[in-house]
Amino acid sequence: MPPEQADSIGFVGMGGDLTPTTLVSAYSEGVFPWFNEGDPILWWSPDPRAVIEFEGFHVSRRLARTIRSEKFHITLDSCFETVMRYCGEQRDGGTWVTPEMLEAYCEMHRLGHAHSVESWFGDQLAGGIYGLAIGGLFAAESMFFRVTDGSKVALAALVDHLRQQGYELLDIQMKTAHTERLGAVELSRKQYLQRLHHAIRKTQVHFW
């Protein structure tokens, strides 16, 4: 089903597979998989859709001081699978980071489509975020923290990196109270798809 025909909760359909070809095609059309272990693959295109505009990303004074203090250091793609596993651990009522999803996105990482940003407190992985990159789109899937501010510092580093690399759309799927405080805004599905189709045509943009 085309995303424009998704129902009121954004459900597009079920079934299919999580091969790289399918995932790239789905994200390019504004659709992503989200399901619990034991369920069939479910596909979604919510309306409204949450994004973080680079110029609208809000760094509080306290977070800015934390970043300047260099309490954390940042790496890119240093432990993608671990970041994804940690993102799946801190969830009530199950996790969408199923073995099937883990295998699929790690394969996307090996192919250069999926990336992670990590924040470290000394030798400890303090926080991280992962997602898929297609053209000028970065679709952030999830983030975690194990040290206070670890995920916020990783997200700030991601926003800065994407801006420098020429990306134009940071998709975070659905807004939460936490991401709203960081500047997340909502677009209608129609607006999002228009932005998306323009972003993915920027083939000269690369994460590295």
C-alpha positions in Angstrom: 0.0 0.0 0.0 1.4 3.5 -0.8 2.1 5.5 2.3 -0.5 8.1 1.2 -3.1 5.4 1.8 -2.0 4.5 5.3 -4.8 4.4 7.9 -5.3 6.9 10.7 -2.6 5.4 12.9 -0.1 5.1 10.0 -0.3 1.4 9.4 0.7 0.6 5.8 0.7 -3.3 5.7 2.3 -6.5 6.9 4.6 -9.2 5.5 7.5 -9.0 3.2 11.1 -9.2 4.2 13.9 -7.1 5.6 16.5 -7.4 2.8 18.6 -4.4 2.0 16.7 -3.8 -1.2 13.3 -3.9 0.6 14.5 -1.6 3.4 16.1 1.0 1.1 12.9 1.0 -1.0 10.7 1.3 2.0 12.6 4.2 3.6 12.8 5.9 0.3 9.0 5.9 0.2 8.5 7.1 3.8 7.8 3.7 5.3 9.6 1.8 8.1 9.2 -1.5 9.9 8.2 -1.7 13.5 7.0 -4.9 15.2 7.6 -7.0 18.3 9.2 -10.4 18.4 6.8 -13.1 17.3 4.7 -10.7 15.2 4.7 -10.5 11.4 6.7 -7.6 9.9 4.6 -4.5 10.2 5.1 -1.4 8.1 4.3 2.2 9.1 4.1 5.7 7.8 2.7 7.9 10.6 0.9 11.2 10.1 2.2 13.5 11.5 5.9 12.6 11.1 8.5 14.0 13.5 11.7 15.5 12.3 14.5 17.6 13.8 15.4 20.6 11.8 19.1 21.2 12.0 18.6 24.9 12.7 15.9 24.2 15.2 17.9 21.7 17.3 17.9 23.0 20.9 21.0 22.6 23.1 20.3 23.9 26.6 22.9 25.9 28.4 23.6 22.9 30.7 24.0 20.5 27.8 26.2 23.0 26.0 28.5 23.2 29.0 28.6 19.4 29.2 29.6 19.3 25.5 32.3 22.0 25.9 33.7 20.2 29.0 34.7 17.3 26.8 33.4 15.0 29.5 32.3 12.7 26.7 34.1 11.9 23.5 32.4 10.9 20.3 32.9 8.2 17.7 31.1 7.2 14.5 30.4 3.6 13.5 32.7 2.2 16.1 30.2 -0.4 17.6 27.0 -0.3 15.5 25.7 -3.7 16.7 26.3 -2.8 20.4 24.5 0.5 20.0 21.5 -1.3 18.4 21.4 -3.9 21.1 21.6 -1.3 23.9 18.7 0.6 22.2 16.6 -2.5 22.6 17.3 -3.1 26.2 15.7 -0.1 27.9 12.2 -0.7 26.7 9.0 -1.6 28.6 6.6 -4.1 27.1 9.1 -5.7 24.7 11.4 -4.5 22.0 11.4 -4.0 18.3 15.1 -4.8 18.2 14.4 -8.4 17.5 17.0 -10.9 16.2 15.5 -10.4 12.7 15.8 -6.6 12.9 19.3 -6.8 14.4 20.5 -9.0 11.6 18.9 -6.9 8.9 20.2 -3.5 10.2 23.7 -4.9 10.8 23.7 -6.1 7.2 22.7 -2.5 6.2 25.6 -1.3 8.3 28.0 -3.6 6.5 26.7 -2.3 3.2 27.2 1.3 4.3 23.5 2.2 4.6 23.2 2.2 8.4 25.3 4.2 10.9 25.8 4.9 14.5 27.1 7.7 16.7 28.5 6.8 20.1 29.3 8.9 23.1 31.9 7.6 25.6 32.6 8.4 29.3 36.1 7.2 29.6 36.0 3.6 28.4 32.3 3.3 29.0 29.8 3.5 26.2 27.6 6.2 27.6 25.0 6.7 24.9 24.4 6.3 21.2 22.0 6.6 18.3 21.6 4.6 15.1 19.8 5.0 11.8 19.7 4.7 8.0 21.2 7.1 5.5 19.8 7.4 2.0 20.9 10.4 -0.1 20.2 13.5 2.1 18.0 11.6 4.5 19.1 10.2 7.8 16.3 8.2 9.4 17.2 7.9 13.1 15.8 4.7 14.6 16.5 4.8 18.3 18.9 6.0 21.0 20.0 5.0 24.5 22.0 6.3 27.4 23.8 4.6 30.2 25.3 7.8 31.6 23.3 11.0 32.1 23.3 13.1 28.9 25.0 10.3 26.9 22.2 10.1 24.4 21.8 13.9 24.1 25.5 14.4 23.4 25.4 11.7 20.8 22.3 13.3 19.1 24.0 16.7 19.2 27.1 15.2 17.5 24.8 13.5 14.9 23.0 16.8 14.1 26.3 18.6 13.7 27.8 15.8 11.6 24.8 15.6 9.3 24.7 19.4 8.8 28.4 19.4 7.9 28.0 16.5 5.4 25.1 18.2 3.6 22.1 16.2 4.8 18.8 18.0 4.7 16.3 15.7 6.5 16.6 14.1 10.0 13.6 11.8 10.5 12.9 10.7 14.0 9.5 9.1 13.1 7.4 10.1 16.2 7.8 13.0 18.6 8.2 12.4 22.3 8.3 14.8 25.2 12.1 14.2 25.3 12.7 14.9 21.6 10.3 17.9 21.7 12.5 19.5 24.3 15.4 19.1 21.9 13.5 20.8 19.1 11.6 18.0 17.4 8.7 19.3 15.2 6.0 17.5 13.3 5.2 17.6 9.6 2.1 16.3 7.9 2.7 13.1 6.0 2.3 15.0 2.7 4.9 17.6 3.8 7.2 14.9 5.0 7.0 12.9 1.7 7.7 16.0 -0.3 10.8 16.7 1.8 11.8 13.1 1.7 11.6 12.8 -2.1 13.8 15.9 -2.5 16.3 14.7 0.1 16.9 11.2 -1.3 17.8 12.7 -4.7 20.9 14.2 -3.1 23.2 11.3 -4.1 26.4 13.3 -3.6 25.8 13.3 0.2 27.8 10.7 2.2 28.0 9.9 5.9 31.7 9.5 5.6 
